[in-house]
Amino acid sequence: MAWVAPMGPRMMYGLGPHVLGFAGAAFTLLLLAVGVALLVAAATSRRTHGSGSVPPGAPISGTSTVVHPPEDATREAVRIAAERLARGEIDVEQYESIVRTLRGS
């Protein structure tokens, strides 16, 4: 009777349980790292945006009050609209409409 290795004849080709053990451990660590990254991203997103948050400037449900952006933001937006008008991306009517909307008139 011939002697047989404890792990079987496949052990000679390097396909023993130690290879699958390393691959399994690496895969498990990869899944764990991805899971932790997703949890951190979800927690950060909830803290920043809140659950079911309303975008800035949107009217609150049931009211007609619109929150206007700060004056600096309005000036910057008007400047950008003027640049778009100068480049020909928008026409004069669109520019005037944007400025009226931004200034709340």
Steps between C-alpha positions, in 0.01 A plus 500: 500500500635842405531788737242779440547857616256608773333756273473274197686485171400856395741631761785436256366759256468782751120499510469409863280665760762763578444662157125512541545618855707798387261585216202465729660722765595762240148500356349530848726794584409666171128462572552634850689806373231574240228463763674740738552752218129484409396549862728802538371649174137449604558653844680800351229551239222493759683741727564745213165486321266367762228251441249637252656845506373789291746661258611854588269768367202266460173605661402308810196281445174679578650851486557754229822637651807455283840522663724729296875441471742740671583822315851378409357190335249712308774732374711202392205344318423827320868527400492146358180578309665813356797292386267248334321790326834637378600157363165469322385197701178679600307789346398831660153376602647196676757721675233741623284209618792353694580836663134559594478152651822541696402841637150383589315757286 
